[in-house]
C-alpha cells in the first residue's frame, strides 16, 4: 500500500493526533529558540536580535558560582531519595492491589489512593503547615501534650527532605500505580494456573511470574525518571522553602525562578535551565544504553 493510500485510510487518526502534535510544536519546540539568549547578555528593551552576544560567559559564571555545589548537592540528594523511597512505592501498591480478589474493596482502595494526585500542591503544603507548625499544629500539639516539647518540622533543615519525600509518596504513589496495574492486567493467567499446579505459593508466583512480567515497564519508567534527576519540581520545593532551611532546600528549579523572575537575569537563568536539560538527556541515553546491555528493551 502506498503512502498516500495509508494517509487516506488513517486520516481520522491523524486528525485526532493533530491537537497534541500542535501543542508540542507550539509550546515545546518553538520556545527552544529562546535558549539562544543563554549566550547573550539579553536586554528586554533591545530584544532578541540586538542584545549583545557573550558566548559562554553565563555558563562560566554559573559553574564558578559558590552556590553551584550547594544546588547540585541538594538536587541530587532529593532525586536520590525519590528513586530509593518513592519509585518503588507505586510498584508495591500495584502488586498488593493485584492480589486483592474482592472487586468492590479493590476499587474503593484505588479511588482513595488516586484522590491525592488531584489535590493542588498548594493545598498539600497548607495541610503540612497546619499539621506541623509549632503555632497550634496538630502534631506538635500532641507532642507537647505527651512530651512537653515541640519540633520545628517546617524550619529545621534536617526535616526538609523527609517532608518532601513524604508529600510526594502521599500525593503521587496512588496515581503512579495505574501504569503498573495496566502491565499486570496483561500477564497471562495460565502462567499462574500452571505455577499453582506445580505447587508454587503466592510468593513464588509473585517472584517468578509477576515481577518478570512487568520488568520491562519498571525499567522504562526508571529510564524516563533518570531524565528528571535535576528536576525536583518547582512548586513543591518553593512552597516548603524558607530562609532557615535554604541550605538544604534550594535546588536548580527554585534558583532559576529566583534569578530569572525576581532578579531579571534572563540569560543566566536560561543557561541554568539548559544545563539541566542537557544533563537529563545524557542520563536518559546512558540509562537506556545500560538497560540494553542488561538485556532489556529500553525506550528505543
Secondary structure as UniProt FT lines:
FT   HELIX           3..9
FT   HELIX           11..24
FT   HELIX           25..29
FT   HELIX           30..39
FT   STRAND          40..41
FT   TURN            44..46
FT   HELIX           47..50
FT   STRAND          52..53
FT   TURN            55..56
FT   HELIX           57..64
FT   TURN            66..67
FT   HELIX           68..81
FT   HELIX           82..86
FT   HELIX           87..98
FT   HELIX           103..115
FT   HELIX           116..118
FT   HELIX           121..132
FT   TURN            134..136
FT   HELIX           138..147
FT   TURN            153..155
FT   HELIX           157..185
FT   HELIX           189..197
FT   TURN            198..199
FT   HELIX           202..205
FT   HELIX           206..210
FT   HELIX           211..213
FT   HELIX           215..226
FT   TURN            227..230
FT   HELIX           234..240
FT   TURN            243..245
FT   HELIX           246..249
FT   HELIX           252..257
FT   HELIX           258..262
FT   HELIX           266..293
FT   TURN            294..295
//
